[in-house]
Amino acid sequence: GVASVVVGHPLDTVKTRLQAGRGYGNTLKCFLTVYRNESVTGFFKGMSFPMATMGINSSVVFGVFSNTQRFLSQLRHGDAAVTPSLADTTVASAVAGVVSVSISTPVDLVKIRLQMQTQPYSKANVKLKPTSPGFSVYRGSIHCFRTILEKEGIAGIYRGTGAMLLRDVPGYCVYFIPYTILCDWITPDGCISPSATSVWLAGGVAGAISWGLCTPMDVVKSRLQADGVYLNQYKGTLDCILQSYHNEGLKVFFRGLTVNTVRGFPTSAAMFLGYELSLKAMKRHQTETNP
């Protein structure tokens, strides 16, 4: 989880600015604008909170996914070690997605608020909060979390949960299923486990597919969670979809598609590789300690 944050956060910042910000244009212009106005540090805004929590979130997601697969294999075949079917993998992916949302919604909210607090903002006849756009509203992750909790309550911390469920439940299905299929396909017959290269490649392709397909709902989720830095524009997921479509047309839901897909490869490759190598290391240590 930590590996994926380090690799993917700069592109995640660009993706969020494109989806929820104003005046950034295309991906290249967004890169240049962030760099010109905020230097290299601008790409790493809001990284500390995901860095501190992503390890927990990833271990829960992968743990729920693996254990659900084992449970279903035990239930269907009486043996948890049986290779799970495609249906079992789909169910396990969906369950992992639901569990992930409960943990990752507050993390994503804080990350996006920190990423978006210096965005250019202009809207007629709107009385803004005392902090002017272009300057920091929040002093850091903890201050951001505390401010949202004080002003918006628990509901504020879980803002965008509906959109995250609509993104992550199908998203994890098109994340784990391609990974499993590709790993099986790449790994030569007779090998007990896939090589590091196979894991890296399968994980990267799965991530690119998943993030690319989930971009429309990711746009809605980003807009909902960014909403509130200066004012509250959207009443909920459906209202956000309707307003976005009415104001900017269908193309708005594909904002950040390229950067999302490109970012999906290295982040997911790092995630799966870190997972598989950590698991192998722990299993090897366990075998050495308890022969």
Disulfide bonds with the S-S distance in Angstrom:
none
